């Protein structure tokens, strides 16, 4: 049972198509919508149905620049503020269209007055199910850019960003970026695509599709630049490795010097210990000709680099 709402339930109006006063026709499908919902959001649609264009008399806008699934997503956004990239079209009912979409015969759709929106047609995707989400969002951005629906261009760009953050696919990116450059004038989307390309340049330059996006000349420049960056990176790595080897060599040298200094200090201390012990224990001079009471002193011999000490008799100066 439908809930009772105070005010207008736009979703129900969209589903039922009741009180529709504007029809979008695309690829043999009719989208029955309401001027009061669509026109405030799209200055282009508003101008088409308000001025002296044929659409203002017929209440029908033919759309040939975009595929019907992209139109469905735009209509869904106009009524709900969001769109589902993969919602399949719903079949028509007997009384009025479900989702306000109705199949019409090609004869009917082409027999009407020439629409304002007729111009060079874009390639229409054959199998929507196999279309990458990012390509779907780029097409939504393109239709939003065309009809001046600013909120929808921003929403499509958010969805593109989220899709690439969730899963990066270089091939899908190149296809989507190519379509973005060719079919939408949204500079924000172009800038976002350029940033994504720069962030994944190493992968992209390996793809022959890159030239389709930026041209052979620019692709060559990017590849040469990438090779230059790689060479510079290798050079930096080589310098870092050489510095590491030099640091290790210095460390070994310092360790050897420290060990030598410790050994020398140990020898000096041992020498002093022996002299002091001898001085304490010795009672007589070892020189038989020295008859005096034993007195002694310590004399430094050897250089200052590694001094050595000896014990000598104070009288005859013989070394003990
Ligand atoms: Zn003596």
Boltz pocket constraint, residues with backbone or C-beta under 6 A from the ligand:
constraints:
  - pocket:
      binder: B
      contacts: [[A, 285], [A, 286], [A, 287], [A, 290], [A, 313], [A, 314], [A, 315], [A, 316], [A, 317], [A, 318]]
      max_distance: 6.0
